[in-house]
Amino acid sequence: MTENSNTDKPWGGRFSESTDAFVEAFTASVNFDRRLYQYDIQGSQAHARMLAKVGVLSDAERDIILEGLDRIGQAIAQGEFEWSVRLEDVHMNIEARLTALIGEAGKKLHTGRSRNDQVATDLRLYLREQIDAVCAEIRRLQNGLLLIAEREAETIMPGFTHLQVAMPVTFGHHMLAWFENLQRDHQRLLECRKRVNIMPLGAAALAGTSFPIDRHYTAKLLGFDCPTENSLDAVSDRDFAIEFCSCAALVLVHLSRFSEELILWASAQFDFIDLPDRFCTGSSIMPQKKNPDVPELVRGKSGRVIGHLVGLLTLMKGQPLAYNKDNQEDKEPLFDSVDTLLGCLRAFADMVPALQVRTESMRRAAASGYATATDLADYLVRKGVAFRDAHEIVGMAVRAGIETGRDLSEMQLAELQSLSPVIQSDVFQVLTVEGSVSARNHFGGTAPEQVRAAVARARNRLRDSGN
Ligand code: ARG
């Protein structure tokens, strides 16, 4: 039997031999959960205040604990704290240091709690703050989109379905589509935040505690909306983290799609936009290259967060109530999801307002793909032709155009009239791309006037409710 050197561990009493060295490293989480330190300290300070309020700690003990924890927080922030893998995780590292600093009172801090409710509380405090940071970045990006949408309200580009030219749209309208995606992402995160902001502390290991704790008081101190209703649920639930990763994965799916567009648009074949040099890199072999690295990376990084979501769902699916050590595995995917999401949003919020639009090139592409064919069909319908017949007539006009290499607007009136006698010279107004977009002048439509109105409404929506 190995000699017992576990006596320095908070749970060492029950053990008669030391932890295997590999197992010690294998089970430790301190190398990644140390980033929860400030939330661990906040939680411990609120717990100490509550214990003093209900008479479990004296006021003097409370004060010395609060001060000791403050000092530990400062030491960690200044990089002067020595973390020990022997002490497993952030919770035991801080508690052990507290006792080393202040003596007896430090040993009383863990009264009426467990690391199980402690870690669940830390993680919720952390995530609440991160959600607020993510929401702020989403807003920054949305404001950038509104700027471009307003600036490019009249800029015409081809709208696509199946990546084939479909109908002309305004670039501003296209930007507002991404604004709406992000608007829903923001709403989802605020919904998720409600379920994050509930306090597990007091559930202790799983069954609560025999001390007369006041959980509502602790919840109030920590800014939680309320304590959790059920102690078993409190220590075992990680669905708040899964829900966040699902929100994060959706934001990144949106950014990934937007990235794909920017990458296509920046290519010589499209030539719709110019990404500023500061967001691109070159090639070490091909001197002419300017690569759209930032959108490519965002598109790539979205895969990590989708992976983390699936990883966390799988981590959870076989666990019986209540706490299981499996849950220690929730942190790295969650932390990486937060970091990845914040990084991608930041890159986009910086880059989007700096996009240079190649107006002429986009207009040319819209004017050359028979994008106004539907406008011609609608024109025929307004002159009394049934839509199906109109569709057929325009189809023949497009075929004639393709055969002779001309757009509809470049055809002779007589030629069009040979396909349908109802066509008059006013047809050329609807065949221009400008005529096409300004005709779509209804709520939610692509007309420049509607884009400006939508931008104004969007600004009010952001101002009024944060939603
Ligand atoms: N490091 C642990 C985690 O992250 C803290 C809770 C450990 N509790 C326990 N009884 N082993 O989940």
Boltz pocket constraint, residues with backbone or C-beta under 6 A from the ligand:
constraints:
  - pocket:
      binder: B
      contacts: [[A, 27], [A, 29], [A, 33], [A, 89], [A, 115], [A, 116], [A, 119], [A, 324], [A, 325], [A, 327], [A, 328], [A, 329]]
      max_distance: 6.0
